[in-house]
Structure formats: C-alpha cells, structure tokens
Amino acid sequence: MTASSVPASTVNRITATATISDFMRNRNLYFHLRESHHRHHHDGFLRSCLHREESSPPPPLAQPHPFHRVGVEI
C-alpha cells in the first residue's frame, strides 16, 4: 500500500493515537515524580519543575537543601 492510497483521515488518526499515548506516558511519569518527590533528594528541584501550578511559592535558595539537612541530623 502506497502512501497516496491511504486516506488522510487514517493518517491523522494514527498520528493522534501516537500523540495521545506519548501524552499519557508523560502524564504517568509526571504523577510518578510528583508522588515520589518528597522521598527524592532532588525535592526542591522537582517541586520547582512540577508544582508551578500550586499557590505556594518555591523555597528560597538560601534554605538548606532537604537532602543535606537530613544527612547532618545524625
């Protein structure tokens, strides 16, 4: 089957399906990172990247990094 014999609607549907599946995979990754960010040592980085829609401002840069703060409390 040549490309010229394929209806345009079929091509569009295939493209849309691929786009949606990519979106869902990215969405699942987004929620996975969001759920696990409080256990991750890049907590501040993930919060600044993923939580911009939340009303709380990101932590100030002068604040100690959460991972290092936990590390020194021995």
C-alpha positions as MATLAB code, in Angstrom:
seq = 'MTASSVPASTVNRITATATISDFMRNRNLYFHLRESHHRHHHDGFLRSCLHREESSPPPPLAQPHPFHRVGVEI';
ca = [
       0.000    0.000    0.000;
       1.455    3.302   -1.040;
       1.130    6.476    0.947;
      -1.113    8.041   -1.701;
      -3.690    5.251   -1.313;
      -4.039    5.788    2.460;
      -6.938    8.102    3.362;
      -5.879   11.301    5.110;
      -8.245   10.519    7.991;
      -6.367    7.272    8.678;
      -3.034    9.076    8.767;
      -4.442   11.712   11.102;
      -5.932    9.074   13.381;
      -2.610    7.219   13.595;
      -0.797   10.464   14.386;
      -3.359   11.418   17.021;
      -3.111    7.989   18.660;
       0.671    8.243   18.883;
       0.401   11.744   20.333;
      -2.129   10.671   22.953;
      -0.082    7.649   24.001;
       3.015    9.837   24.354;
       0.989   12.313   26.389;
      -0.334    9.579   28.700;
       3.162    8.171   29.178;
       4.460   11.638   30.068;
       1.455   12.193   32.315;
       2.119    8.950   34.179;
       5.764    9.954   34.582;
       4.660   13.366   35.836;
       2.413   11.874   38.511;
       5.026    9.280   39.443;
       7.576   12.038   40.033;
       5.015   14.152   41.845;
       4.054   11.304   44.194;
       7.652   10.333   44.929;
       9.212   13.804   45.059;
       9.079   14.039   48.859;
      11.294   10.929   49.090;
      13.679   12.144   46.401;
      16.842   14.042   47.206;
      16.083   16.473   44.374;
      12.954   17.551   46.229;
      13.400   21.270   45.657;
      14.264   20.774   42.002;
      11.212   18.628   41.336;
       8.949   20.977   43.247;
      10.126   23.938   41.198;
       9.659   21.975   37.959;
       6.378   20.173   38.622;
       4.455   22.241   41.147;
       4.342   25.622   39.462;
       0.553   25.348   39.334;
       0.363   25.344   43.132;
      -0.101   28.603   45.013;
       2.765   28.064   47.467;
       5.997   29.734   46.312;
       9.165   27.656   45.864;
      11.538   27.557   48.847;
      14.119   30.363   48.966;
      17.545   29.494   47.590;
      19.242   30.246   50.914;
      17.267   27.468   52.608;
      19.331   24.308   53.292;
      18.776   21.517   50.819;
      16.361   18.923   52.330;
      18.631   16.001   51.468;
      21.663   17.554   53.128;
      19.648   18.702   56.122;
      18.543   15.110   56.732;
      22.111   13.921   56.218;
      23.576   16.049   59.004;
      20.948   15.121   61.605;
      22.775   12.083   62.987;
];
